[in-house]
Amino acid sequence: MSRDTQLKDRWEILVKKLSAQFADSDPLELDSIIYLVGVQELGQIHKTYKKDEKLNLMHIAICRLLEPYGYYEFDFFDEDGWPHYTIKEELPPLKAGEQSVLMKEALVSYFLEKDYIS
């Protein structure tokens, strides 16, 4: 099985499983899944977030997801428990489709690591 086919299959499994758990089976979009990772990483699951906090959650998720690729490094937790990351290497310029593939690959890897999917 090619790497692209495997990523596509795992992505579909991940979307289906998360959508069933969090969206009454309406397919979740990429941004929504990134947001869920941010909430998971923060660990404050039963809280209502303001708009700016939601953007910060997505930033946390992106940093955490791209950390294994060498773009970010965890730095510290602040007094409110929010994780902070340091940029290690700037992301190369990517086209929208390339960004999407990178994030899907990072999300699949994250959920494989968490044993949410196999």
Buried (B, 14 or more C-beta within 10 A) or exposed (E): EEEEEEBBEBBEBBBBBBBEEBBEEEEBEBEBBBBBBBBBBBEBEEEEBEEEBBEBBBBBBBBBBBBEBEBBEEEEEEEEEBBEBEEEEEEEEEEEEEEEBBBBBBBBBBBEEEEBBE
